[in-house]
Amino acid sequence: MKKQLILFLFTTTIFAQQPVVDSTFIAKDTLIQASEVLKEIDTLNTTNTQVVQEVDSLSVATEQVDERYSNDDLKLMDSLLVEAKFKSPLYDSLQYVINDKDIIGNVEALVSPELLKSRLAEINATTPFHLAYNPALEKIINNYVKYRKKYYPAMMARAKYYFPLFEQYLDQFNLPLEIKYLAIVESALHPKAKSRVGATGLWQFMYQTAKQYKLSINSYVDERQSPIKATIAACKYLSNLFDIFGDWDLALAAYNSGPGNVLKAIKRSGGYRNYWNIRPFLPAETAGYLPAFYATLYIFNYAEELGIYPEIPQVFNFQTDTIQVKRTISFDQISEKTGIDNELLSFLNPEYKMEIIPFVKNKTFSVRLPRNKVIDFLDKEQEIYDLATSDDAKREKPLPKYFEMDRRTVYHVKKGDYLGKIAKKFGVSVSKIKQWNNMRSSRLKIGQRLYIYPKRI
């Protein structure tokens, strides 16, 4: 009987949500000691209850303290948020653009309004853009230099690589060379930048516009990320917009928001042609777009006077050359045989999504290399191909097939459909369907049309 009672007490102690009592108390085979154990458990329960009550009391007291963020705290958090966005591969031009409502306080003027007017007039005298002083532009310039100054040295280093390339094609298409600064507003000169709505590359092309201007997008390559091909497409698009509006400020506004929104703003303004007159009638992000471009143009032109100095670029464009590949190879394989840093290969060849250069019949794919490594590549070319063949033989799962995304189908939503079901049917992702159709939510309506670029039909 004693053993049964002790076993019962031991089992109760184990499975109850109470503090575990040292087993040496229960190991002694007497009823008196078992009784003492029960008394000790009761004591511990009472103590726990008191502790919980004290903690609850402290929690209530803490909740009553009125803690608020100071303006300095908010400014610090905003700075950290901006920094996180600039470092993210998902870059959106709206992160660079400062809307009127986002201008931080009354920032102290970096130069007098008179000097700023004089400098803007100097730039305006050499450009087809209407770069004139106004208080809104002054605030934006001061905010950029005050709160984002530390990002410009790295952007200027990238500019030393990309700007000569941009200028070559802007000149070829007879466009203002100042348009090179537009790529900073669009992507901060990150060729792999992607916005939350799917715009991609240095010039932030949406999928449909990219296809319109013959930019190839497939399983291996996204030519929106190609510095050369995307720049050529941007030049063609901007030329068409200028033909429509006959004004470069309006052409740039249309590049951001679409020509339809600019036309509506012109009509609502009473027919004005000047950007500043139609600005109140543009979407909020476009209202801040041109001032961001103007501010960038000013900052780059007067960087030294503003105490901004570029970092040394990793490489200059003239220090590179291209070689056409003769089979599918990866950056890793090139790096292993030539010693070229993988990160540098990725920087020079951003259009290759998987860091693999495909070989496709009747298509040409090239790799861009530092000039001083071209001979090394040619000497090791066959070894690179042999390594690729060896790696292919060891691979358990074959590389994805080259797939050109140029087939579009229109799908009409049926009863019982949901995005996951439709995505599975066509072999695509839900996020892609939402991107292609500018969808903010996953809600569907029966009969709704969805544009899909299927991987299978």
C-alpha positions as MATLAB code, in Angstrom:
seq = 'MKKQLILFLFTTTIFAQQPVVDSTFIAKDTLIQASEVLKEIDTLNTTNTQVVQEVDSLSVATEQVDERYSNDDLKLMDSLLVEAKFKSPLYDSLQYVINDKDIIGNVEALVSPELLKSRLAEINATTPFHLAYNPALEKIINNYVKYRKKYYPAMMARAKYYFPLFEQYLDQFNLPLEIKYLAIVESALHPKAKSRVGATGLWQFMYQTAKQYKLSINSYVDERQSPIKATIAACKYLSNLFDIFGDWDLALAAYNSGPGNVLKAIKRSGGYRNYWNIRPFLPAETAGYLPAFYATLYIFNYAEELGIYPEIPQVFNFQTDTIQVKRTISFDQISEKTGIDNELLSFLNPEYKMEIIPFVKNKTFSVRLPRNKVIDFLDKEQEIYDLATSDDAKREKPLPKYFEMDRRTVYHVKKGDYLGKIAKKFGVSVSKIKQWNNMRSSRLKIGQRLYIYPKRI';
ca = [
       0.000    0.000    0.000;
       2.845    2.370    0.844;
       4.475    1.692   -2.497;
       1.216    2.370   -4.334;
       0.726    5.693   -2.495;
       4.274    6.822   -3.225;
       3.889    5.773   -6.910;
       0.675    7.827   -7.066;
       2.417   10.878   -5.587;
       5.381   10.510   -7.952;
       3.077   10.250  -11.033;
       1.069   13.307   -9.932;
       4.261   15.324   -9.499;
       5.546   14.394  -12.922;
       2.402   15.251  -14.930;
       1.111   18.291  -13.026;
       2.301   21.740  -14.362;
       4.132   22.397  -11.063;
       7.784   22.803  -10.082;
       9.555   19.445  -10.091;
      10.319   18.253   -6.544;
      13.709   16.655   -5.952;
      13.307   12.884   -6.339;
      15.216   12.201   -3.117;
      12.105   13.247   -1.138;
       9.973   10.605   -2.839;
      12.593    7.913   -2.741;
      12.176    7.517    1.046;
       9.551    4.918    1.805;
       7.462    6.482    4.596;
       4.032    8.081    4.693;
       5.278   10.919    6.883;
       7.861   11.944    4.334;
       5.281   11.664    1.544;
       3.054   14.012    3.521;
       5.925   16.476    3.874;
       6.355   16.405    0.112;
       2.719   17.391   -0.374;
       3.088   20.261    2.096;
       6.164   21.524    0.250;
       4.311   21.425   -3.083;
       1.510   23.520   -1.538;
       4.089   26.007   -0.279;
       5.644   26.261   -3.737;
       2.215   26.763   -5.316;
       1.500   29.653   -2.923;
       4.900   31.217   -3.676;
       4.363   30.876   -7.449;
       0.969   32.555   -7.154;
       2.532   35.488   -5.299;
       5.304   35.808   -7.913;
       2.795   35.791  -10.772;
       0.740   38.479   -9.026;
       3.848   40.617   -8.519;
       4.829   40.221  -12.207;
       1.296   41.157  -13.296;
       1.485   44.192  -11.034;
       4.782   45.242  -12.602;
       3.326   44.735  -16.131;
       0.404   47.017  -15.359;
       2.757   49.636  -13.969;
       4.935   49.405  -17.074;
       1.951   49.791  -19.412;
       1.028   53.020  -17.704;
       4.371   54.631  -18.577;
       3.904   56.930  -21.602;
       6.884   56.149  -23.843;
       7.010   57.917  -27.215;
       9.559   58.157  -29.988;
      11.297   61.494  -30.276;
      11.806   63.270  -33.611;
      15.464   62.202  -33.507;
      14.377   58.567  -33.057;
      12.070   58.833  -36.069;
      14.781   60.409  -38.213;
      17.213   57.633  -37.230;
      14.661   54.938  -38.096;
      13.956   56.630  -41.435;
      17.697   56.684  -42.166;
      18.035   52.979  -41.323;
      15.011   52.153  -43.485;
      16.436   54.046  -46.460;
      19.803   52.330  -45.978;
      18.149   48.898  -45.924;
      16.297   49.714  -49.143;
      19.408   50.953  -50.927;
      21.228   47.732  -50.010;
      18.337   45.514  -51.066;
      18.334   43.820  -54.497;
      14.669   44.778  -54.688;
      15.063   48.416  -55.613;
      12.175   50.680  -56.499;
      12.577   54.104  -58.112;
      10.050   55.391  -55.565;
      12.648   54.761  -52.861;
      14.846   57.381  -54.523;
      12.064   59.823  -55.327;
      11.035   62.113  -52.474;
       7.386   63.092  -52.557;
       6.349   66.461  -51.129;
       4.775   64.815  -48.066;
       8.005   62.902  -47.351;
      10.293   65.929  -47.201;
      11.807   65.933  -43.713;
      11.224   69.207  -41.886;
      12.793   72.534  -42.719;
      16.280   71.358  -43.609;
      18.932   74.036  -43.311;
      19.854   75.427  -46.732;
      23.236   74.157  -47.926;
      23.700   77.122  -50.224;
      21.891   80.422  -50.386;
      18.838   80.591  -52.693;
      20.755   83.132  -54.798;
      23.695   80.772  -55.344;
      21.369   77.858  -56.066;
      19.489   79.973  -58.627;
      22.793   80.895  -60.273;
      23.982   77.285  -60.447;
      20.671   75.984  -61.802;
      20.724   78.732  -64.436;
      24.211   77.607  -65.518;
      23.019   74.014  -65.981;
      19.802   75.152  -67.659;
      21.777   77.118  -70.257;
      23.329   73.869  -71.568;
      20.367   71.483  -71.413;
      16.987   71.121  -73.150;
      15.365   70.490  -69.770;
      13.615   73.319  -67.922;
      15.847   73.475  -64.876;
      14.653   76.544  -62.980;
      14.742   77.425  -59.290;
      11.655   76.940  -57.162;
      11.212   76.343  -53.409;
      10.044   72.733  -53.892;
      13.204   71.816  -55.834;
      15.377   73.571  -53.240;
      13.841   71.482  -50.433;
      14.408   68.245  -52.354;
      18.052   69.091  -53.096;
      18.679   69.948  -49.438;
      17.011   66.715  -48.297;
      19.061   64.573  -50.680;
      22.363   66.113  -49.630;
      21.478   66.169  -45.930;
      20.051   62.663  -45.543;
      21.388   60.653  -48.499;
      24.820   62.135  -49.032;
      26.613   58.934  -47.990;
      25.064   56.945  -50.861;
      26.377   59.175  -53.654;
      30.088   58.162  -53.602;
      29.170   54.533  -54.408;
      26.618   55.628  -57.054;
      29.240   57.885  -58.634;
      31.666   54.958  -58.799;
      29.049   52.919  -60.678;
      28.375   55.966  -62.855;
      32.011   55.958  -63.985;
      31.389   52.479  -65.406;
      27.911   53.000  -66.873;
      27.807   56.645  -67.992;
      30.250   56.311  -70.929;
      28.125   53.416  -72.201;
      24.902   55.417  -71.794;
      26.384   58.462  -73.513;
      27.436   56.364  -76.502;
      23.848   55.286  -77.216;
      22.193   58.557  -76.190;
      24.425   60.287  -78.730;
      23.662   57.632  -81.335;
      19.913   58.266  -80.938;
      20.430   62.048  -80.745;
      19.050   62.283  -77.209;
      20.191   64.698  -74.463;
      23.185   63.211  -72.656;
      21.691   64.375  -69.332;
      19.210   61.487  -69.607;
      21.977   59.272  -68.176;
      20.981   60.630  -64.749;
      17.532   59.133  -65.202;
      18.995   55.658  -64.604;
      20.051   56.806  -61.117;
      16.483   57.824  -60.295;
      15.173   54.561  -61.750;
      17.608   52.030  -60.293;
      20.499   53.765  -58.478;
      22.556   52.094  -61.248;
      21.834   48.533  -60.102;
      21.248   46.436  -63.257;
      19.469   43.692  -61.286;
      17.129   46.100  -59.510;
      13.510   44.941  -59.286;
      10.588   47.046  -58.149;
       7.591   45.846  -56.163;
       5.474   45.874  -59.345;
       7.978   43.951  -61.467;
       9.922   46.694  -63.255;
      13.478   45.443  -63.761;
      16.958   46.611  -64.673;
      18.875   49.885  -64.944;
      15.987   51.502  -66.800;
      13.193   49.681  -64.924;
      11.260   48.157  -67.806;
       7.944   46.456  -67.133;
       7.492   43.101  -68.866;
       5.117   44.311  -71.579;
       7.211   47.365  -72.467;
      10.337   45.180  -72.575;
       8.709   42.822  -75.076;
       7.500   45.798  -77.103;
      11.113   46.934  -77.493;
      12.416   43.422  -78.289;
      14.100   42.674  -74.976;
      14.350   38.916  -74.518;
      13.244   37.361  -71.217;
      13.674   33.640  -70.663;
      14.768   31.068  -68.114;
      18.442   32.080  -68.375;
      18.489   35.660  -69.637;
      16.669   38.871  -68.795;
      17.801   41.539  -71.250;
      16.182   44.228  -69.092;
      19.276   43.630  -66.936;
      21.659   43.974  -69.891;
      23.302   47.420  -69.701;
      23.662   47.682  -73.486;
      20.392   46.186  -74.726;
      18.267   47.868  -72.056;
      19.916   51.237  -72.782;
      19.160   50.882  -76.490;
      15.526   50.044  -75.655;
      15.312   53.039  -73.288;
      16.638   55.328  -76.017;
      13.994   54.080  -78.449;
      11.221   54.448  -75.890;
      12.278   57.966  -74.886;
      12.559   58.987  -78.550;
       8.966   57.855  -79.104;
       7.781   59.763  -76.038;
       9.509   62.937  -77.212;
       7.839   62.554  -80.606;
       4.479   62.520  -78.799;
       5.007   65.470  -76.429;
       7.748   67.540  -78.082;
       9.168   68.328  -74.624;
      11.843   66.427  -72.705;
      10.416   67.161  -69.250;
       7.061   65.724  -70.284;
       8.752   62.790  -72.030;
      10.511   61.879  -68.779;
       7.269   62.239  -66.805;
       5.601   59.899  -69.315;
       8.493   57.431  -68.951;
       7.589   57.140  -65.277;
       3.799   57.189  -65.249;
       2.855   56.409  -68.848;
       1.872   58.855  -71.584;
      -1.830   58.509  -70.732;
      -1.382   60.021  -67.270;
       0.617   62.932  -68.676;
      -2.056   63.634  -71.290;
      -4.740   63.645  -68.582;
      -2.654   66.021  -66.449;
      -2.248   68.390  -69.413;
      -6.014   68.401  -70.010;
      -6.814   68.943  -66.313;
      -4.336   71.824  -66.113;
      -6.098   73.625  -68.953;
      -3.590   72.655  -71.636;
      -0.309   73.820  -70.085;
       2.894   72.447  -71.615;
       5.255   73.252  -68.752;
       5.925   70.389  -66.312;
       5.584   72.583  -63.200;
       2.138   73.744  -64.360;
       0.806   70.212  -64.834;
       2.627   68.789  -61.774;
      -0.362   69.161  -59.376;
      -2.424   66.940  -61.696;
       0.104   64.090  -61.996;
       0.168   60.955  -59.800;
       2.056   61.635  -56.543;
       5.086   59.509  -57.475;
       5.434   61.256  -60.847;
       5.092   64.662  -59.197;
       8.307   63.868  -57.328;
      10.011   62.110  -60.248;
      11.226   65.094  -62.274;
      12.411   67.023  -59.197;
      14.420   63.917  -58.227;
      15.979   63.942  -61.705;
      16.742   67.673  -61.473;
      18.226   67.277  -57.985;
      20.455   64.424  -59.182;
      21.609   66.477  -62.152;
      22.504   69.343  -59.803;
      24.275   67.141  -57.217;
      26.442   65.396  -59.810;
      27.388   68.698  -61.409;
      28.326   70.322  -58.085;
      29.430   67.240  -56.144;
      32.825   68.639  -55.173;
      31.324   71.907  -53.904;
      28.876   69.826  -51.832;
      31.683   67.736  -50.343;
      30.781   64.558  -52.240;
      33.638   62.539  -53.748;
      33.222   59.335  -55.787;
      34.643   56.017  -54.712;
      37.144   54.325  -57.035;
      35.211   52.088  -59.471;
      35.859   48.366  -59.515;
      36.471   48.495  -63.269;
      35.924   50.888  -66.182;
      33.858   49.838  -69.186;
      36.755   50.437  -71.603;
      38.759   47.874  -69.612;
      36.396   45.064  -70.658;
      35.724   42.995  -73.777;
      33.336   40.233  -74.841;
      33.826   36.659  -76.079;
      31.117   34.532  -77.690;
      30.686   31.179  -75.928;
      30.496   27.834  -77.747;
      28.598   25.843  -75.134;
      26.634   26.373  -71.933;
      29.020   27.359  -69.136;
      28.710   28.874  -65.655;
      30.462   31.722  -63.917;
      31.897   29.207  -61.439;
      33.547   27.237  -64.235;
      35.050   30.367  -65.780;
      36.270   31.490  -62.376;
      37.838   28.117  -61.549;
      39.920   28.037  -64.731;
      40.800   31.726  -65.154;
      40.857   33.045  -61.594;
      38.384   35.830  -62.406;
      36.413   36.746  -59.292;
      32.852   35.421  -59.428;
      31.468   38.708  -58.086;
      33.190   40.618  -60.888;
      31.734   38.235  -63.493;
      28.286   38.850  -62.035;
      28.806   42.634  -62.170;
      29.972   42.530  -65.801;
      27.252   40.107  -66.938;
      24.081   40.991  -64.988;
      21.703   39.763  -67.698;
      22.398   36.093  -66.868;
      19.837   35.311  -64.182;
      21.328   32.002  -62.995;
      24.998   32.964  -63.539;
      24.940   30.529  -66.453;
      25.647   31.542  -70.050;
      23.497   29.386  -72.328;
      24.369   28.068  -75.760;
      21.389   27.977  -78.115;
      21.385   27.251  -81.843;
      20.921   30.379  -83.991;
      21.392   32.656  -80.967;
      24.487   34.496  -79.788;
      25.508   34.696  -76.151;
      28.707   36.327  -74.986;
      30.567   36.765  -71.729;
      32.073   40.138  -70.777;
      35.508   39.889  -69.161;
      38.253   42.234  -67.980;
      40.582   42.845  -70.941;
      43.583   41.571  -69.008;
      41.815   38.212  -68.586;
      40.674   37.684  -72.168;
      43.897   35.865  -73.143;
      43.572   33.676  -70.042;
      40.039   32.716  -71.101;
      41.110   31.897  -74.655;
      44.040   29.803  -73.385;
      41.746   27.890  -71.014;
      38.619   27.882  -73.209;
      38.665   24.152  -74.007;
      39.398   23.327  -70.376;
      36.366   25.388  -69.340;
      34.174   23.480  -71.795;
      35.585   20.130  -70.620;
      34.877   21.102  -67.009;
      31.306   22.029  -67.966;
      30.865   18.636  -69.671;
      32.220   16.863  -66.589;
      29.923   18.854  -64.267;
      26.914   18.070  -66.468;
      27.660   14.339  -66.212;
      27.697   14.530  -62.394;
      24.515   16.569  -62.155;
      21.553   14.624  -60.754;
      18.997   17.068  -62.113;
      19.473   18.554  -65.602;
      19.622   22.316  -66.065;
      16.306   23.921  -67.024;
      15.601   24.144  -70.719;
      16.004   27.481  -72.459;
      12.478   28.864  -72.608;
      11.539   32.061  -74.398;
       8.674   33.856  -72.664;
       6.948   35.308  -75.686;
       3.689   33.341  -75.736;
       0.765   35.022  -74.062;
      -2.578   33.420  -73.350;
      -5.742   35.006  -72.025;
      -7.433   32.975  -69.290;
     -11.013   33.628  -68.156;
     -11.576   32.905  -64.472;
     -14.109   30.124  -63.816;
     -16.107   29.171  -60.751;
     -13.859   27.496  -58.198;
     -10.670   29.061  -59.555;
      -8.031   30.568  -57.321;
      -4.577   31.872  -58.193;
      -2.700   28.824  -56.903;
      -4.818   26.511  -59.037;
      -4.357   28.639  -62.165;
      -0.600   28.993  -61.517;
      -0.227   25.213  -61.252;
      -2.207   24.711  -64.463;
       0.205   26.879  -66.483;
       3.409   26.058  -64.608;
       4.018   29.574  -63.320;
       4.048   31.250  -59.906;
       1.213   33.157  -58.260;
       3.449   36.217  -57.926;
       4.061   36.223  -61.703;
       0.334   36.132  -62.469;
      -0.206   39.075  -60.116;
       2.729   40.925  -61.683;
       1.537   40.383  -65.271;
      -1.943   41.622  -64.387;
      -1.014   44.456  -61.972;
      -2.969   42.744  -59.176;
      -2.626   44.050  -55.613;
      -4.664   41.241  -54.020;
      -5.377   37.577  -54.792;
      -9.132   38.057  -55.182;
     -10.672   36.830  -58.438;
     -14.026   37.392  -60.122;
     -15.746   34.874  -62.366;
     -15.160   35.929  -65.967;
     -12.134   38.056  -65.090;
      -9.424   38.050  -67.786;
      -5.900   37.113  -66.792;
      -2.888   37.517  -69.070;
      -0.492   34.599  -68.596;
       2.826   33.646  -70.170;
       2.693   29.886  -69.602;
       5.569   27.458  -69.250;
       3.162   24.728  -70.276;
      -0.197   24.689  -72.061;
];
